[in-house]
Amino acid sequence: MIVVDAHCDTLLKVTKENSLYDLKDTSHLDIKRALNRINLQVFAAYIGSPYKPFQSLQRGLALIETFHQEIEKLADHVKLVRNKKDLQTIDHGGMLHALLAVEGGEILCGDLLLLHTIFRLGVRSIGLTWNQRNEIADGCGEAVTGGGLTSFGIKVVEEMNRLGMVIDLAHISPAGFWSVLDHTKAPLMVSHANCQKLCPHVRNLDDEQIKALSKINGVMGITLVPEFLGTGDIGLEDVLKHIDHAVSIGGVDCVGLGSDFDGTETLPKGLEDVTKLYLIGEGLAKRGYNDSDIEKIMGRNFIRLFNTILPE
């Protein structure tokens, strides 16, 4: 079975003292544990709030360089995904395919030229906002302003479409979400979010957003962040309920996984790290999902999305 995880923040765990290959108990994911468990992992260069606005570019470039240094050391285990051709070996096993993303459009500093720069550096996805407002759009933490894409944001969307970069709408405000849908010519990703109907968190999607994402052949990654899943003792069953709901609203083709490993302090009971992801597939089988639909949710839907968007 192909397994794709559309978001992790594990690059933040890499220091001079340790390696992405084996982070032991300091992380939810590393290459050693991911091998033969995940076929494609999206690694996010997350630009944290302390670096905004004046050090956003510096921080983003530092994380991008960290990523490249690590995967160069791990060339026998990791394959960088830059284009459609790089996805052709996804079924072969034995290698972890890695797609580099930036979480936070602040890295562009309002300059479209920097979009081309990070594209040359291998970045193939950008989360347009984190929770705050930036030069592209309002994040979900600024939703009361009702701001959608800025003029610069529209240019970013159009140029990402042209280059073959995956637009990620996790963390964007509702107005920003709908504004991007008005301007994109390519399908969209919401890398890590859940369903507002089950958990009314600002980071989750409402049913209309899920329907709209499905209509343009986009994919949402159901995430393992407990506060996006519900309240109380959160476990595998809560994750499966969100998958059920997303499928019931948008269809099975619009649902995937976006763990947010190492971007959250706690995880659902029974899903404590990357070695437990297979339990989601087993849980779906017990709920009556057929093999084809399980394969779509566990990874095939995101592979389809990336094959549609990435450059040749």
C-alpha positions as CSV (number, residue, x, y, z in Angstrom):
1,M,0.0,0.0,0.0
2,I,1.2,3.5,-0.9
3,V,1.3,5.8,2.1
4,V,1.7,9.6,1.8
5,D,1.9,12.1,4.6
6,A,1.2,15.6,3.4
7,H,2.8,17.5,6.3
8,C,5.4,17.2,9.1
9,D,7.6,19.7,10.9
10,T,10.4,17.3,11.6
11,L,13.0,19.6,10.0
12,L,12.7,21.7,13.2
13,K,14.1,18.8,15.2
14,V,17.4,18.6,13.2
15,T,20.4,20.2,14.9
16,K,24.2,20.0,14.6
17,E,24.0,17.2,17.2
18,N,21.6,14.9,15.4
19,S,20.5,13.7,12.0
20,L,17.2,13.4,10.2
21,Y,17.9,9.7,9.8
22,D,17.6,8.9,13.5
23,L,16.1,11.4,15.9
24,K,15.2,8.7,18.4
25,D,12.6,9.7,21.0
26,T,13.0,13.4,20.4
27,S,10.6,13.3,17.4
28,H,7.5,11.6,16.0
29,L,9.2,10.8,12.7
30,D,12.7,10.3,11.2
31,I,14.0,8.5,8.1
32,K,14.9,5.3,10.0
33,R,11.3,4.8,11.2
34,A,9.6,6.1,8.0
35,L,11.4,3.7,5.7
36,N,9.0,1.0,4.4
37,R,6.2,2.7,6.3
38,I,5.8,5.9,4.2
39,N,6.4,6.2,0.5
40,L,6.2,10.0,0.3
41,Q,6.7,12.5,3.0
42,V,6.2,16.2,2.7
43,F,8.7,18.0,4.8
44,A,7.8,21.6,5.7
45,A,10.2,24.4,6.4
46,Y,8.1,26.1,9.0
47,I,8.8,29.7,9.6
48,G,7.9,30.3,13.2
49,S,6.5,33.5,14.6
50,P,9.7,34.7,16.3
51,Y,11.3,35.1,12.8
52,K,8.5,37.2,11.3
53,P,8.7,39.5,9.6
54,F,12.3,40.5,9.3
55,Q,14.0,37.1,9.4
56,S,11.5,35.1,7.4
57,L,13.7,34.7,4.4
58,Q,16.8,33.9,6.4
59,R,15.0,31.3,8.5
60,G,13.3,29.7,5.5
61,L,16.6,29.4,3.5
62,A,18.3,27.9,6.6
63,L,15.7,25.2,6.8
64,I,15.8,24.5,3.1
65,E,19.6,24.1,3.3
66,T,19.2,21.9,6.3
67,F,16.8,19.7,4.3
68,H,19.2,19.4,1.4
69,Q,22.2,18.6,3.6
70,E,20.3,15.9,5.3
71,I,18.9,14.2,2.2
72,E,22.3,14.4,0.5
73,K,23.8,12.4,3.4
74,L,20.9,9.9,3.1
75,A,20.9,9.5,-0.7
76,D,20.7,5.7,-0.4
77,H,17.4,6.1,1.5
78,V,15.7,9.3,0.3
79,K,14.7,10.6,-3.1
80,L,13.9,14.2,-3.6
81,V,10.7,14.8,-5.6
82,R,11.0,17.8,-8.0
83,N,8.8,16.7,-10.9
84,K,6.4,14.0,-12.2
85,K,9.2,11.8,-13.2
86,D,10.4,11.5,-9.7
87,L,7.1,10.0,-8.7
88,Q,7.4,7.1,-11.1
89,T,9.4,5.1,-8.6
90,I,6.9,5.5,-5.8
91,D,5.7,1.9,-6.1
92,H,9.1,0.4,-6.0
93,G,9.6,0.5,-2.2
94,G,12.8,0.7,-0.3
95,M,13.1,4.5,-0.7
96,L,11.4,7.4,1.0
97,H,10.4,10.0,-1.5
98,A,10.6,13.5,0.0
99,L,8.8,16.6,-1.2
100,L,10.0,20.0,0.2
101,A,7.4,22.6,1.2
102,V,7.5,25.9,3.0
103,E,4.9,26.7,5.6
104,G,4.5,30.4,5.5
105,G,4.4,32.7,2.4
106,E,6.5,35.2,4.5
107,I,9.5,33.7,2.9
108,L,8.7,35.6,-0.3
109,C,9.0,39.0,1.4
110,G,6.4,40.3,-1.1
111,D,8.8,39.6,-4.0
112,L,7.7,37.3,-6.8
113,L,11.4,36.8,-7.8
114,L,11.9,34.9,-4.6
115,L,9.2,32.4,-5.6
116,H,11.5,31.4,-8.5
117,T,14.5,31.3,-6.2
118,I,13.0,28.8,-3.8
119,F,11.6,26.8,-6.8
120,R,15.2,26.4,-8.0
121,L,16.1,25.2,-4.5
122,G,13.6,22.4,-4.8
123,V,10.6,23.8,-3.0
124,R,7.4,22.4,-4.6
125,S,4.7,23.5,-2.2
126,I,3.9,26.6,-0.2
127,G,1.5,27.0,2.6
128,L,0.4,30.5,1.7
129,T,-0.1,31.6,5.3
130,W,0.3,30.4,8.8
131,N,-2.2,31.9,11.3
132,Q,-1.2,35.5,10.8
133,R,-1.7,37.9,8.0
134,N,1.1,38.3,5.5
135,E,1.7,39.8,2.0
136,I,-0.3,37.1,0.3
137,A,-3.5,36.8,2.4
138,D,-4.9,36.6,5.9
139,G,-4.3,33.6,8.1
140,C,-7.0,31.9,10.0
141,G,-6.1,33.9,13.1
142,E,-7.1,37.0,11.3
143,A,-10.4,35.7,10.0
144,V,-12.4,38.5,11.6
145,T,-11.0,41.0,9.1
146,G,-12.5,39.1,6.2
147,G,-9.4,39.5,4.0
148,G,-8.8,37.3,1.0
149,L,-5.9,37.3,-1.4
150,T,-4.0,40.5,-1.8
151,S,-2.9,41.7,-5.3
152,F,0.5,40.2,-4.6
153,G,-1.3,37.0,-3.4
154,I,-3.1,36.7,-6.7
155,K,0.2,36.9,-8.6
156,V,1.7,34.2,-6.3
157,V,-1.2,31.9,-7.0
158,E,-1.0,32.4,-10.8
159,E,2.8,31.9,-10.8
160,M,2.7,28.8,-8.7
161,N,0.2,27.4,-11.1
162,R,2.5,28.2,-14.0
163,L,5.6,26.7,-12.3
164,G,3.9,23.6,-11.1
165,M,3.9,24.2,-7.4
166,V,1.3,22.8,-5.0
167,I,-0.7,25.5,-3.2
168,D,-1.5,24.6,0.4
169,L,-4.4,26.3,2.1
170,A,-3.9,24.9,5.6
171,H,-4.0,27.9,8.0
172,I,-5.6,30.3,5.6
173,S,-8.6,32.4,6.5
174,P,-12.0,31.4,5.1
175,A,-12.0,34.5,2.8
176,G,-8.5,33.6,1.6
177,F,-9.7,30.0,0.9
178,W,-12.5,31.2,-1.3
179,S,-10.3,33.8,-3.0
180,V,-7.7,31.2,-4.0
181,L,-10.4,29.0,-5.4
182,D,-11.5,32.0,-7.5
183,H,-8.0,32.4,-9.0
184,T,-6.4,29.0,-9.2
185,K,-6.3,27.0,-12.4
186,A,-4.9,23.9,-10.6
187,P,-6.2,21.7,-7.9
188,L,-5.4,22.6,-4.3
189,M,-4.2,20.9,-1.2
190,V,-5.1,21.5,2.4
191,S,-2.2,19.5,3.9
192,H,-3.3,19.2,7.5
193,A,-6.9,20.0,8.7
194,N,-10.0,18.3,9.9
195,C,-13.8,18.8,9.8
196,Q,-15.5,21.7,11.6
197,K,-18.7,19.7,11.8
198,L,-17.1,17.4,14.2
199,C,-14.7,19.8,15.9
200,P,-15.4,23.6,15.5
201,H,-11.8,24.7,15.5
202,V,-10.7,27.7,13.4
203,R,-8.1,25.4,11.6
204,N,-10.7,23.0,10.4
205,L,-12.8,23.1,7.1
206,D,-16.5,23.5,7.0
207,D,-18.7,21.3,4.8
208,E,-18.9,23.9,2.0
209,Q,-15.1,24.1,1.9
210,I,-14.7,20.4,1.7
211,K,-17.3,20.2,-1.2
212,A,-15.5,23.0,-3.0
213,L,-12.1,21.4,-2.6
214,S,-13.6,18.1,-3.9
215,K,-15.1,19.8,-7.0
216,I,-11.7,21.0,-8.2
217,N,-10.1,17.6,-7.5
218,G,-8.2,18.8,-4.4
219,V,-7.2,16.8,-1.4
220,M,-7.3,17.5,2.4
221,G,-5.0,15.7,4.7
222,I,-6.8,14.6,7.9
223,T,-4.4,15.6,10.7
224,L,-3.5,14.0,14.0
225,V,-3.5,17.2,16.1
226,P,-5.7,16.3,19.1
227,E,-7.2,19.8,19.4
228,F,-8.4,19.6,15.8
229,L,-10.0,16.2,16.4
230,G,-12.2,16.9,19.4
231,T,-12.1,17.0,23.2
232,G,-11.4,14.4,25.9
233,D,-9.3,11.2,25.4
234,I,-8.5,11.4,21.7
235,G,-7.6,8.2,19.8
236,L,-7.7,6.4,16.5
237,E,-11.5,6.4,16.5
238,D,-11.6,10.2,16.4
239,V,-9.3,10.2,13.3
240,L,-11.5,7.7,11.6
241,K,-14.6,9.7,12.3
242,H,-13.1,12.8,10.6
243,I,-12.2,10.6,7.6
244,D,-15.7,9.3,7.5
245,H,-17.2,12.8,7.6
246,A,-14.8,14.2,4.9
247,V,-15.6,11.2,2.7
248,S,-19.4,11.7,3.2
249,I,-19.2,15.3,2.1
250,G,-16.5,15.4,-0.5
251,G,-16.1,11.8,-1.6
252,V,-13.3,9.4,-1.1
253,D,-11.1,11.1,-3.8
254,C,-10.6,14.2,-1.7
255,V,-9.3,12.7,1.5
256,G,-5.7,11.8,2.5
257,L,-3.4,12.0,5.5
258,G,-1.5,15.1,6.9
259,S,-0.1,14.0,10.3
260,D,1.6,17.3,11.5
261,F,4.2,15.1,13.1
262,D,6.6,17.2,15.2
263,G,4.2,20.2,14.8
264,T,2.1,19.2,17.8
265,E,3.2,18.2,21.3
266,T,0.8,15.3,21.7
267,L,-0.8,12.8,19.3
268,P,-3.9,10.6,19.5
269,K,-3.6,7.5,21.7
270,G,-2.3,4.6,19.7
271,L,-0.9,6.9,17.0
272,E,2.1,8.2,18.8
273,D,4.6,8.2,15.9
274,V,5.1,7.3,12.3
275,T,5.3,3.5,13.0
276,K,1.6,3.5,13.9
277,L,0.2,5.1,10.7
278,Y,-0.7,1.7,9.3
279,L,-3.4,1.4,12.0
280,I,-5.5,4.0,10.2
281,G,-5.6,1.7,7.2
282,E,-6.6,-1.2,9.4
283,G,-9.2,0.9,11.0
284,L,-10.7,1.9,7.7
285,A,-10.9,-1.8,6.7
286,K,-12.8,-2.6,9.9
287,R,-15.2,0.1,9.0
288,G,-16.0,-1.5,5.7
289,Y,-13.9,0.6,3.3
290,N,-12.8,-1.5,0.3
291,D,-9.1,-1.9,-0.7
292,S,-9.3,0.7,-3.5
293,D,-10.7,3.4,-1.2
294,I,-8.3,2.6,1.6
295,E,-5.4,3.0,-0.9
296,K,-6.7,6.3,-2.0
297,I,-7.0,7.7,1.5
298,M,-3.7,6.3,2.6
299,G,-1.8,7.8,-0.3
300,R,-3.1,7.5,-3.8
301,N,-5.1,10.7,-3.7
302,F,-2.1,12.8,-2.9
303,I,0.0,11.0,-5.5
304,R,-2.7,11.8,-8.1
305,L,-2.7,15.5,-7.0
306,F,1.1,15.8,-7.2
307,N,1.1,14.1,-10.6
308,T,-1.4,16.6,-11.8
309,I,0.4,19.7,-10.6
310,L,4.2,19.1,-10.5
311,P,6.2,20.1,-13.6
312,E,7.3,17.5,-16.2
